[in-house]
Amino acid sequence: MDFASITQAVRNWQERHRARRELESLTDRELADIGISRGCIDAAVRGTIVRSRTSGIYAGR
């Protein structure tokens, strides 16, 4: 890996860490309002959630 790739990887990690902290600070009600559950925070931050068309619940892929 070159320096630019490492720098970008660190920035990406920082952004995901910040997003995870922000989502974890929300109440269960606030999370429900945006359509995710507390158990889906990691998947939401990674961008690996999909919405079920039948149940409307988000789940990790």
All heavy atoms as TSV, in Angstrom:
chain	resi	resn	atom	element	x	y	z
A	1	MET	N	N	0.835	-1.188	0.000
A	1	MET	CA	C	0.000	0.000	0.000
A	1	MET	C	C	0.877	1.247	0.000
A	1	MET	O	O	1.857	1.310	0.724
A	1	MET	CB	C	-0.888	0.041	1.240
A	1	MET	CG	C	-2.024	-0.940	1.275
A	1	MET	SD	S	-3.011	-0.741	2.772
A	1	MET	CE	C	-4.437	0.033	2.104
A	2	ASP	N	N	0.461	2.188	-0.777
A	2	ASP	CA	C	1.196	3.453	-0.769
A	2	ASP	C	C	0.620	4.379	0.306
A	2	ASP	O	O	-0.412	4.092	0.919
A	2	ASP	CB	C	1.164	4.105	-2.152
A	2	ASP	CG	C	-0.240	4.448	-2.623
A	2	ASP	OD1	O	-1.175	4.432	-1.806
A	2	ASP	OD2	O	-0.393	4.734	-3.821
A	3	PHE	N	N	1.271	5.489	0.507
A	3	PHE	CA	C	0.887	6.416	1.570
A	3	PHE	C	C	-0.537	6.943	1.370
A	3	PHE	O	O	-1.308	7.050	2.325
A	3	PHE	CB	C	1.881	7.577	1.643
A	3	PHE	CG	C	1.592	8.532	2.756
A	3	PHE	CD1	C	1.839	8.173	4.068
A	3	PHE	CD2	C	1.039	9.774	2.494
A	3	PHE	CE1	C	1.554	9.042	5.100
A	3	PHE	CE2	C	0.749	10.654	3.515
A	3	PHE	CZ	C	1.013	10.287	4.824
A	4	ALA	N	N	-0.904	7.258	0.144
A	4	ALA	CA	C	-2.243	7.787	-0.134
A	4	ALA	C	C	-3.317	6.756	0.217
A	4	ALA	O	O	-4.369	7.110	0.768
A	4	ALA	CB	C	-2.355	8.202	-1.596
A	5	SER	N	N	-3.079	5.497	-0.081
A	5	SER	CA	C	-4.043	4.440	0.237
A	5	SER	C	C	-4.191	4.269	1.743
A	5	SER	O	O	-5.304	4.081	2.247
A	5	SER	CB	C	-3.601	3.116	-0.379
A	5	SER	OG	O	-3.593	3.199	-1.771
A	6	ILE	N	N	-3.085	4.328	2.447
A	6	ILE	CA	C	-3.118	4.199	3.902
A	6	ILE	C	C	-3.861	5.383	4.515
A	6	ILE	O	O	-4.706	5.212	5.394
A	6	ILE	CB	C	-1.693	4.084	4.477
A	6	ILE	CG1	C	-1.061	2.768	4.024
A	6	ILE	CG2	C	-1.710	4.191	6.001
A	6	ILE	CD1	C	0.417	2.652	4.318
A	7	THR	N	N	-3.565	6.573	4.023
A	7	THR	CA	C	-4.236	7.770	4.513
A	7	THR	C	C	-5.740	7.673	4.288
A	7	THR	O	O	-6.538	7.975	5.182
A	7	THR	CB	C	-3.680	9.026	3.811
A	7	THR	OG1	O	-2.275	9.108	4.065
A	7	THR	CG2	C	-4.354	10.289	4.308
A	8	GLN	N	N	-6.140	7.236	3.114
A	8	GLN	CA	C	-7.571	7.096	2.819
A	8	GLN	C	C	-8.219	6.027	3.693
A	8	GLN	O	O	-9.344	6.205	4.158
A	8	GLN	CB	C	-7.797	6.768	1.335
A	8	GLN	CG	C	-9.249	6.807	0.933
A	8	GLN	CD	C	-9.886	8.164	1.163
A	8	GLN	OE1	O	-9.324	9.190	0.794
A	8	GLN	NE2	N	-11.042	8.187	1.789
A	9	ALA	N	N	-7.521	4.941	3.937
A	9	ALA	CA	C	-8.051	3.880	4.802
A	9	ALA	C	C	-8.274	4.407	6.218
A	9	ALA	O	O	-9.295	4.098	6.853
A	9	ALA	CB	C	-7.108	2.681	4.810
A	10	VAL	N	N	-7.359	5.201	6.721
A	10	VAL	CA	C	-7.499	5.786	8.058
A	10	VAL	C	C	-8.683	6.748	8.084
A	10	VAL	O	O	-9.497	6.727	9.015
A	10	VAL	CB	C	-6.201	6.487	8.499
A	10	VAL	CG1	C	-6.419	7.304	9.766
A	10	VAL	CG2	C	-5.094	5.466	8.713
A	11	ARG	N	N	-8.812	7.566	7.071
A	11	ARG	CA	C	-9.946	8.497	6.996
A	11	ARG	C	C	-11.273	7.746	6.952
A	11	ARG	O	O	-12.245	8.145	7.595
A	11	ARG	CB	C	-9.814	9.404	5.783
A	11	ARG	CG	C	-8.773	10.466	5.968
A	11	ARG	CD	C	-8.778	11.440	4.816
A	11	ARG	NE	N	-7.715	12.417	5.009
A	11	ARG	CZ	C	-6.985	12.910	4.049
A	11	ARG	NH1	N	-7.189	12.541	2.790
A	11	ARG	NH2	N	-6.048	13.796	4.305
A	12	ASN	N	N	-11.323	6.680	6.167
A	12	ASN	CA	C	-12.544	5.875	6.090
A	12	ASN	C	C	-12.890	5.274	7.441
A	12	ASN	O	O	-14.046	5.272	7.867
A	12	ASN	CB	C	-12.402	4.768	5.040
A	12	ASN	CG	C	-12.359	5.302	3.635
A	12	ASN	OD1	O	-12.742	6.441	3.363
A	12	ASN	ND2	N	-11.870	4.483	2.722
A	13	TRP	N	N	-11.882	4.752	8.132
A	13	TRP	CA	C	-12.103	4.176	9.454
A	13	TRP	C	C	-12.619	5.249	10.412
A	13	TRP	O	O	-13.570	5.014	11.169
A	13	TRP	CB	C	-10.817	3.570	10.008
A	13	TRP	CG	C	-11.014	3.035	11.386
A	13	TRP	CD1	C	-11.473	1.800	11.727
A	13	TRP	CD2	C	-10.807	3.742	12.616
A	13	TRP	NE1	N	-11.554	1.689	13.099
A	13	TRP	CE2	C	-11.153	2.871	13.668
A	13	TRP	CE3	C	-10.358	5.018	12.934
A	13	TRP	CZ2	C	-11.063	3.251	14.999
A	13	TRP	CZ3	C	-10.271	5.389	14.264
A	13	TRP	CH2	C	-10.621	4.503	15.275
A	14	GLN	N	N	-12.016	6.437	10.385
A	14	GLN	CA	C	-12.451	7.518	11.269
A	14	GLN	C	C	-13.900	7.908	11.001
A	14	GLN	O	O	-14.682	8.131	11.925
A	14	GLN	CB	C	-11.547	8.745	11.108
A	14	GLN	CG	C	-10.165	8.561	11.681
A	14	GLN	CD	C	-9.243	9.721	11.363
A	14	GLN	OE1	O	-9.328	10.335	10.303
A	14	GLN	NE2	N	-8.347	10.025	12.291
A	15	GLU	N	N	-14.265	7.972	9.741
A	15	GLU	CA	C	-15.633	8.325	9.380
A	15	GLU	C	C	-16.627	7.270	9.864
A	15	GLU	O	O	-17.677	7.605	10.419
A	15	GLU	CB	C	-15.728	8.489	7.863
A	15	GLU	CG	C	-17.066	9.013	7.404
A	15	GLU	CD	C	-17.065	9.288	5.918
A	15	GLU	OE1	O	-16.098	9.879	5.414
A	15	GLU	OE2	O	-18.053	8.893	5.272
A	16	ARG	N	N	-16.301	5.995	9.672
A	16	ARG	CA	C	-17.178	4.923	10.155
A	16	ARG	C	C	-17.271	4.934	11.677
A	16	ARG	O	O	-18.360	4.749	12.251
A	16	ARG	CB	C	-16.686	3.556	9.662
A	16	ARG	CG	C	-16.941	3.321	8.189
A	16	ARG	CD	C	-16.651	1.882	7.779
A	16	ARG	NE	N	-15.365	1.391	8.218
A	16	ARG	CZ	C	-14.224	1.522	7.538
A	16	ARG	NH1	N	-14.210	2.117	6.377
A	16	ARG	NH2	N	-13.098	1.033	8.023
A	17	HIS	N	N	-16.160	5.175	12.353
A	17	HIS	CA	C	-16.135	5.227	13.817
A	17	HIS	C	C	-17.025	6.367	14.323
A	17	HIS	O	O	-17.814	6.196	15.254
A	17	HIS	CB	C	-14.694	5.389	14.308
A	17	HIS	CG	C	-14.557	5.410	15.788
A	17	HIS	ND1	N	-14.751	4.292	16.566
A	17	HIS	CD2	C	-14.242	6.417	16.632
A	17	HIS	CE1	C	-14.567	4.615	17.838
A	17	HIS	NE2	N	-14.267	5.898	17.899
A	18	ARG	N	N	-16.917	7.513	13.694
A	18	ARG	CA	C	-17.717	8.680	14.074
A	18	ARG	C	C	-19.214	8.401	13.842
A	18	ARG	O	O	-20.049	8.682	14.697
A	18	ARG	CB	C	-17.265	9.902	13.275
A	18	ARG	CG	C	-17.876	11.187	13.689
A	18	ARG	CD	C	-17.301	12.416	12.972
A	18	ARG	NE	N	-16.507	12.169	11.783
A	18	ARG	CZ	C	-15.174	12.220	11.722
A	18	ARG	NH1	N	-14.451	12.501	12.775
A	18	ARG	NH2	N	-14.542	11.996	10.588
A	19	ALA	N	N	-19.533	7.803	12.704
A	19	ALA	CA	C	-20.934	7.472	12.398
A	19	ALA	C	C	-21.484	6.469	13.400
A	19	ALA	O	O	-22.629	6.604	13.869
A	19	ALA	CB	C	-21.042	6.925	10.979
A	20	ARG	N	N	-20.687	5.454	13.740
A	20	ARG	CA	C	-21.118	4.445	14.714
A	20	ARG	C	C	-21.398	5.097	16.069
A	20	ARG	O	O	-22.421	4.822	16.700
A	20	ARG	CB	C	-20.056	3.357	14.855
A	20	ARG	CG	C	-20.471	2.211	15.754
A	20	ARG	CD	C	-19.433	1.098	15.783
A	20	ARG	NE	N	-19.390	0.409	14.503
A	20	ARG	CZ	C	-18.380	0.487	13.630
A	20	ARG	NH1	N	-17.317	1.215	13.906
A	20	ARG	NH2	N	-18.422	-0.166	12.491
A	21	ARG	N	N	-20.506	5.981	16.507
A	21	ARG	CA	C	-20.702	6.662	17.793
A	21	ARG	C	C	-21.976	7.502	17.774
A	21	ARG	O	O	-22.732	7.529	18.751
A	21	ARG	CB	C	-19.509	7.556	18.122
A	21	ARG	CG	C	-18.361	6.829	18.747
A	21	ARG	CD	C	-17.348	7.769	19.402
A	21	ARG	NE	N	-17.440	9.140	18.944
A	21	ARG	CZ	C	-16.454	9.835	18.397
A	21	ARG	NH1	N	-15.269	9.291	18.241
A	21	ARG	NH2	N	-16.617	11.080	18.015
A	22	GLU	N	N	-22.205	8.211	16.668
A	22	GLU	CA	C	-23.399	9.039	16.574
A	22	GLU	C	C	-24.666	8.184	16.609
A	22	GLU	O	O	-25.626	8.526	17.301
A	22	GLU	CB	C	-23.363	9.882	15.304
A	22	GLU	CG	C	-22.349	10.998	15.369
A	22	GLU	CD	C	-22.293	11.820	14.097
A	22	GLU	OE1	O	-23.259	11.798	13.310
A	22	GLU	OE2	O	-21.284	12.506	13.901
A	23	LEU	N	N	-24.683	7.101	15.860
A	23	LEU	CA	C	-25.859	6.232	15.860
A	23	LEU	C	C	-26.062	5.586	17.222
A	23	LEU	O	O	-27.198	5.467	17.693
A	23	LEU	CB	C	-25.736	5.156	14.777
A	23	LEU	CG	C	-25.906	5.656	13.345
A	23	LEU	CD1	C	-25.548	4.549	12.359
A	23	LEU	CD2	C	-27.315	6.174	13.103
A	24	GLU	N	N	-24.988	5.175	17.877
A	24	GLU	CA	C	-25.108	4.559	19.197
A	24	GLU	C	C	-25.615	5.534	20.244
A	24	GLU	O	O	-26.187	5.124	21.250
A	24	GLU	CB	C	-23.765	3.967	19.633
A	24	GLU	CG	C	-23.405	2.709	18.863
A	24	GLU	CD	C	-22.003	2.207	19.141
A	24	GLU	OE1	O	-21.189	2.942	19.745
A	24	GLU	OE2	O	-21.707	1.076	18.720
A	25	SER	N	N	-25.453	6.835	20.014
A	25	SER	CA	C	-25.921	7.830	20.977
A	25	SER	C	C	-27.418	8.100	20.851
A	25	SER	O	O	-28.015	8.711	21.737
A	25	SER	CB	C	-25.138	9.142	20.814
A	25	SER	OG	O	-25.551	9.826	19.645
A	26	LEU	N	N	-28.040	7.637	19.761
A	26	LEU	CA	C	-29.470	7.848	19.567
A	26	LEU	C	C	-30.273	6.877	20.426
A	26	LEU	O	O	-29.814	5.789	20.760
A	26	LEU	CB	C	-29.843	7.629	18.096
A	26	LEU	CG	C	-29.213	8.571	17.080
A	26	LEU	CD1	C	-29.614	8.171	15.672
A	26	LEU	CD2	C	-29.583	10.016	17.355
A	27	THR	N	N	-31.487	7.282	20.764
A	27	THR	CA	C	-32.384	6.385	21.497
A	27	THR	C	C	-32.937	5.346	20.522
A	27	THR	O	O	-32.868	5.515	19.298
A	27	THR	CB	C	-33.561	7.162	22.116
A	27	THR	OG1	O	-34.352	7.702	21.056
A	27	THR	CG2	C	-33.074	8.274	23.035
A	28	ASP	N	N	-33.525	4.286	21.079
A	28	ASP	CA	C	-34.143	3.264	20.227
A	28	ASP	C	C	-35.246	3.875	19.372
A	28	ASP	O	O	-35.438	3.502	18.224
A	28	ASP	CB	C	-34.693	2.120	21.071
A	28	ASP	CG	C	-33.595	1.266	21.676
A	28	ASP	OD1	O	-32.445	1.306	21.177
A	28	ASP	OD2	O	-33.872	0.542	22.655
A	29	ARG	N	N	-35.975	4.822	19.926
A	29	ARG	CA	C	-37.047	5.504	19.185
A	29	ARG	C	C	-36.479	6.295	18.010
A	29	ARG	O	O	-37.009	6.255	16.903
A	29	ARG	CB	C	-37.830	6.418	20.140
A	29	ARG	CG	C	-38.817	7.329	19.489
A	29	ARG	CD	C	-39.910	6.530	18.823
A	29	ARG	NE	N	-40.753	7.428	18.046
A	29	ARG	CZ	C	-42.029	7.300	17.927
A	29	ARG	NH1	N	-42.644	6.301	18.506
A	29	ARG	NH2	N	-42.714	8.141	17.215
A	30	GLU	N	N	-35.391	7.010	18.244
A	30	GLU	CA	C	-34.769	7.783	17.168
A	30	GLU	C	C	-34.237	6.867	16.074
A	30	GLU	O	O	-34.367	7.170	14.890
A	30	GLU	CB	C	-33.652	8.668	17.724
A	30	GLU	CG	C	-34.166	9.795	18.596
A	30	GLU	CD	C	-33.084	10.496	19.388
A	30	GLU	OE1	O	-32.123	9.822	19.830
A	30	GLU	OE2	O	-33.208	11.720	19.575
A	31	LEU	N	N	-33.648	5.752	16.478
A	31	LEU	CA	C	-33.178	4.781	15.487
A	31	LEU	C	C	-34.346	4.229	14.672
A	31	LEU	O	O	-34.259	4.107	13.448
A	31	LEU	CB	C	-32.419	3.640	16.166
A	31	LEU	CG	C	-31.046	3.996	16.736
A	31	LEU	CD1	C	-30.518	2.846	17.580
A	31	LEU	CD2	C	-30.074	4.352	15.629
A	32	ALA	N	N	-35.437	3.918	15.356
A	32	ALA	CA	C	-36.622	3.406	14.653
A	32	ALA	C	C	-37.144	4.447	13.665
A	32	ALA	O	O	-37.597	4.094	12.573
A	32	ALA	CB	C	-37.704	3.024	15.655
A	33	ASP	N	N	-37.074	5.714	14.030
A	33	ASP	CA	C	-37.533	6.782	13.141
A	33	ASP	C	C	-36.742	6.827	11.837
A	33	ASP	O	O	-37.284	7.205	10.800
A	33	ASP	CB	C	-37.450	8.145	13.829
A	33	ASP	CG	C	-38.547	8.349	14.864
A	33	ASP	OD1	O	-39.512	7.564	14.887
A	33	ASP	OD2	O	-38.428	9.310	15.651
A	34	ILE	N	N	-35.474	6.445	11.894
A	34	ILE	CA	C	-34.672	6.436	10.661
A	34	ILE	C	C	-34.624	5.053	10.029
A	34	ILE	O	O	-33.964	4.848	9.016
A	34	ILE	CB	C	-33.245	7.001	10.878
A	34	ILE	CG1	C	-32.454	6.174	11.885
A	34	ILE	CG2	C	-33.307	8.465	11.281
A	34	ILE	CD1	C	-30.992	6.585	11.987
A	35	GLY	N	N	-35.340	4.116	10.644
A	35	GLY	CA	C	-35.526	2.808	10.025
A	35	GLY	C	C	-34.489	1.756	10.309
A	35	GLY	O	O	-34.352	0.801	9.554
A	36	ILE	N	N	-33.743	1.895	11.399
A	36	ILE	CA	C	-32.792	0.841	11.766
A	36	ILE	C	C	-32.959	0.497	13.238
A	36	ILE	O	O	-33.496	1.279	14.012
A	36	ILE	CB	C	-31.318	1.211	11.481
A	36	ILE	CG1	C	-30.857	2.399	12.321
A	36	ILE	CG2	C	-31.082	1.466	10.012
A	36	ILE	CD1	C	-29.367	2.659	12.237
A	37	SER	N	N	-32.486	-0.672	13.604
A	37	SER	CA	C	-32.508	-1.076	15.008
A	37	SER	C	C	-31.086	-0.985	15.550
A	37	SER	O	O	-30.116	-0.875	14.796
A	37	SER	CB	C	-33.022	-2.511	15.144
A	37	SER	OG	O	-32.103	-3.416	14.563
A	38	ARG	N	N	-30.987	-1.038	16.846
A	38	ARG	CA	C	-29.663	-0.954	17.477
A	38	ARG	C	C	-28.748	-2.072	16.977
A	38	ARG	O	O	-27.568	-1.880	16.768
A	38	ARG	CB	C	-29.821	-1.034	18.997
A	38	ARG	CG	C	-28.555	-0.684	19.729
A	38	ARG	CD	C	-28.806	-0.206	21.131
A	38	ARG	NE	N	-29.696	0.943	21.244
A	38	ARG	CZ	C	-29.334	2.202	21.020
A	38	ARG	NH1	N	-28.121	2.489	20.665
A	38	ARG	NH2	N	-30.211	3.180	21.152
A	39	GLY	N	N	-29.320	-3.246	16.727
A	39	GLY	CA	C	-28.531	-4.376	16.243
A	39	GLY	C	C	-28.026	-4.217	14.814
A	39	GLY	O	O	-27.167	-4.974	14.379
A	40	CYS	N	N	-28.563	-3.253	14.088
A	40	CYS	CA	C	-28.162	-3.034	12.689
A	40	CYS	C	C	-27.175	-1.884	12.526
A	40	CYS	O	O	-26.826	-1.539	11.394
A	40	CYS	CB	C	-29.384	-2.767	11.834
A	40	CYS	SG	S	-30.450	-4.198	11.621
A	41	ILE	N	N	-26.743	-1.287	13.623
A	41	ILE	CA	C	-25.848	-0.131	13.522
A	41	ILE	C	C	-24.572	-0.477	12.762
A	41	ILE	O	O	-24.177	0.254	11.850
A	41	ILE	CB	C	-25.535	0.454	14.919
A	41	ILE	CG1	C	-26.780	1.139	15.483
A	41	ILE	CG2	C	-24.360	1.438	14.852
A	41	ILE	CD1	C	-26.628	1.648	16.906
A	42	ASP	N	N	-23.931	-1.569	13.113
A	42	ASP	CA	C	-22.685	-1.930	12.425
A	42	ASP	C	C	-22.911	-2.124	10.930
A	42	ASP	O	O	-22.127	-1.655	10.103
A	42	ASP	CB	C	-22.051	-3.180	13.024
A	42	ASP	CG	C	-21.332	-2.899	14.330
A	42	ASP	OD1	O	-20.904	-1.749	14.548
A	42	ASP	OD2	O	-21.187	-3.838	15.127
A	43	ALA	N	N	-23.985	-2.817	10.589
A	43	ALA	CA	C	-24.288	-3.042	9.173
A	43	ALA	C	C	-24.588	-1.724	8.468
A	43	ALA	O	O	-24.177	-1.513	7.326
A	43	ALA	CB	C	-25.461	-4.004	9.030
A	44	ALA	N	N	-25.282	-0.825	9.152
A	44	ALA	CA	C	-25.592	0.477	8.554
A	44	ALA	C	C	-24.317	1.266	8.294
A	44	ALA	O	O	-24.162	1.889	7.240
A	44	ALA	CB	C	-26.529	1.265	9.467
A	45	VAL	N	N	-23.403	1.239	9.239
A	45	VAL	CA	C	-22.148	1.968	9.084
A	45	VAL	C	C	-21.304	1.368	7.965
A	45	VAL	O	O	-20.679	2.084	7.190
A	45	VAL	CB	C	-21.368	1.993	10.422
A	45	VAL	CG1	C	-19.966	2.530	10.242
A	45	VAL	CG2	C	-22.126	2.820	11.452
A	46	ARG	N	N	-21.306	0.040	7.855
A	46	ARG	CA	C	-20.555	-0.622	6.780
A	46	ARG	C	C	-21.237	-0.470	5.431
A	46	ARG	O	O	-20.633	-0.708	4.395
A	46	ARG	CB	C	-20.396	-2.117	7.089
A	46	ARG	CG	C	-19.403	-2.449	8.166
A	46	ARG	CD	C	-19.128	-3.946	8.231
A	46	ARG	NE	N	-20.335	-4.761	8.156
A	46	ARG	CZ	C	-21.038	-5.193	9.195
A	46	ARG	NH1	N	-20.661	-4.881	10.418
A	46	ARG	NH2	N	-22.107	-5.944	9.037
A	47	GLY	N	N	-22.525	-0.136	5.461
A	47	GLY	CA	C	-23.274	-0.017	4.222
A	47	GLY	C	C	-23.733	-1.355	3.685
A	47	GLY	O	O	-23.926	-1.524	2.484
A	48	THR	N	N	-23.906	-2.317	4.585
A	48	THR	CA	C	-24.277	-3.671	4.158
A	48	THR	C	C	-25.667	-4.056	4.647
A	48	THR	O	O	-25.898	-5.208	5.005
A	48	THR	CB	C	-23.261	-4.709	4.658
A	48	THR	OG1	O	-23.204	-4.647	6.085
A	48	THR	CG2	C	-21.887	-4.473	4.068
A	49	ILE	N	N	-26.586	-3.098	4.675
A	49	ILE	CA	C	-27.948	-3.435	5.067
A	49	ILE	C	C	-28.855	-3.321	3.852
A	49	ILE	O	O	-28.603	-2.560	2.930
A	49	ILE	CB	C	-28.476	-2.538	6.205
A	49	ILE	CG1	C	-28.445	-1.065	5.818
A	49	ILE	CG2	C	-27.713	-2.771	7.472
A	49	ILE	CD1	C	-29.097	-0.163	6.826
A	50	VAL	N	N	-29.878	-4.104	3.874
A	50	VAL	CA	C	-30.885	-4.050	2.815
A	50	VAL	C	C	-32.255	-4.010	3.479
A	50	VAL	O	O	-32.445	-4.567	4.557
A	50	VAL	CB	C	-30.804	-5.263	1.861
A	50	VAL	CG1	C	-29.533	-5.220	1.047
A	50	VAL	CG2	C	-30.909	-6.565	2.611
A	51	ARG	N	N	-33.175	-3.357	2.857
A	51	ARG	CA	C	-34.520	-3.273	3.413
A	51	ARG	C	C	-35.380	-4.385	2.842
A	51	ARG	O	O	-35.431	-4.585	1.639
A	51	ARG	CB	C	-35.140	-1.932	3.091
A	51	ARG	CG	C	-36.481	-1.778	3.742
A	51	ARG	CD	C	-37.014	-0.411	3.583
A	51	ARG	NE	N	-38.281	-0.359	4.286
A	51	ARG	CZ	C	-38.781	0.700	4.823
A	51	ARG	NH1	N	-38.140	1.822	4.731
A	51	ARG	NH2	N	-39.922	0.654	5.446
A	52	SER	N	N	-36.032	-5.088	3.735
A	52	SER	CA	C	-36.948	-6.139	3.316
A	52	SER	C	C	-38.218	-5.487	2.773
A	52	SER	O	O	-38.824	-4.644	3.429
A	52	SER	CB	C	-37.295	-7.033	4.512
A	52	SER	OG	O	-38.376	-7.864	4.198
A	53	ARG	N	N	-38.617	-5.864	1.584
A	53	ARG	CA	C	-39.825	-5.272	0.995
A	53	ARG	C	C	-41.087	-5.721	1.717
A	53	ARG	O	O	-42.075	-5.007	1.727
A	53	ARG	CB	C	-39.908	-5.640	-0.484
A	53	ARG	CG	C	-38.834	-5.022	-1.310
A	53	ARG	CD	C	-38.951	-5.494	-2.746
A	53	ARG	NE	N	-37.787	-5.085	-3.490
A	53	ARG	CZ	C	-37.794	-4.110	-4.387
A	53	ARG	NH1	N	-38.905	-3.483	-4.648
A	53	ARG	NH2	N	-36.703	-3.778	-5.005
A	54	THR	N	N	-41.037	-6.890	2.328
A	54	THR	CA	C	-42.245	-7.411	2.980
A	54	THR	C	C	-42.397	-6.933	4.410
A	54	THR	O	O	-43.482	-6.546	4.833
A	54	THR	CB	C	-42.249	-8.951	2.962
A	54	THR	OG1	O	-41.054	-9.424	3.583
A	54	THR	CG2	C	-42.340	-9.478	1.547
A	55	SER	N	N	-41.321	-6.912	5.173
A	55	SER	CA	C	-41.449	-6.557	6.588
A	55	SER	C	C	-41.027	-5.136	6.890
A	55	SER	O	O	-41.353	-4.607	7.951
A	55	SER	CB	C	-40.621	-7.521	7.447
A	55	SER	OG	O	-39.251	-7.333	7.195
A	56	GLY	N	N	-40.269	-4.511	5.997
A	56	GLY	CA	C	-39.796	-3.167	6.244
A	56	GLY	C	C	-38.653	-3.096	7.236
A	56	GLY	O	O	-38.241	-2.031	7.652
A	57	ILE	N	N	-38.133	-4.234	7.655
A	57	ILE	CA	C	-37.059	-4.282	8.635
A	57	ILE	C	C	-35.725	-4.390	7.912
A	57	ILE	O	O	-35.598	-5.079	6.921
A	57	ILE	CB	C	-37.230	-5.486	9.581
A	57	ILE	CG1	C	-38.542	-5.329	10.369
A	57	ILE	CG2	C	-36.038	-5.615	10.525
A	57	ILE	CD1	C	-38.884	-6.545	11.180
A	58	TYR	N	N	-34.747	-3.686	8.442
A	58	TYR	CA	C	-33.418	-3.740	7.851
A	58	TYR	C	C	-32.657	-4.914	8.445
A	58	TYR	O	O	-32.776	-5.209	9.614
A	58	TYR	CB	C	-32.652	-2.450	8.155
A	58	TYR	CG	C	-33.113	-1.300	7.313
A	58	TYR	CD1	C	-34.168	-0.514	7.709
A	58	TYR	CD2	C	-32.480	-1.006	6.108
A	58	TYR	CE1	C	-34.601	0.550	6.943
A	58	TYR	CE2	C	-32.909	0.062	5.342
A	58	TYR	CZ	C	-33.959	0.833	5.760
A	58	TYR	OH	O	-34.376	1.882	4.989
A	59	ALA	N	N	-31.871	-5.533	7.624
A	59	ALA	CA	C	-31.053	-6.663	8.084
A	59	ALA	C	C	-29.728	-6.665	7.346
A	59	ALA	O	O	-29.656	-6.222	6.200
A	59	ALA	CB	C	-31.768	-7.985	7.842
A	60	GLY	N	N	-28.683	-7.123	8.001
A	60	GLY	CA	C	-27.382	-7.214	7.360
A	60	GLY	C	C	-27.385	-8.263	6.269
A	60	GLY	O	O	-28.076	-9.262	6.351
A	61	ARG	N	N	-26.617	-8.004	5.216
A	61	ARG	CA	C	-26.494	-8.968	4.125
A	61	ARG	C	C	-25.509	-10.034	4.478
A	61	ARG	O	O	-24.557	-9.854	5.110
A	61	ARG	CB	C	-25.971	-8.301	2.862
A	61	ARG	CG	C	-26.953	-7.443	2.200
A	61	ARG	CD	C	-26.445	-7.137	0.829
A	61	ARG	NE	N	-26.127	-5.697	0.819
A	61	ARG	CZ	C	-25.659	-5.072	-0.217
A	61	ARG	NH1	N	-25.400	-5.699	-1.304
A	61	ARG	NH2	N	-25.422	-3.801	-0.189
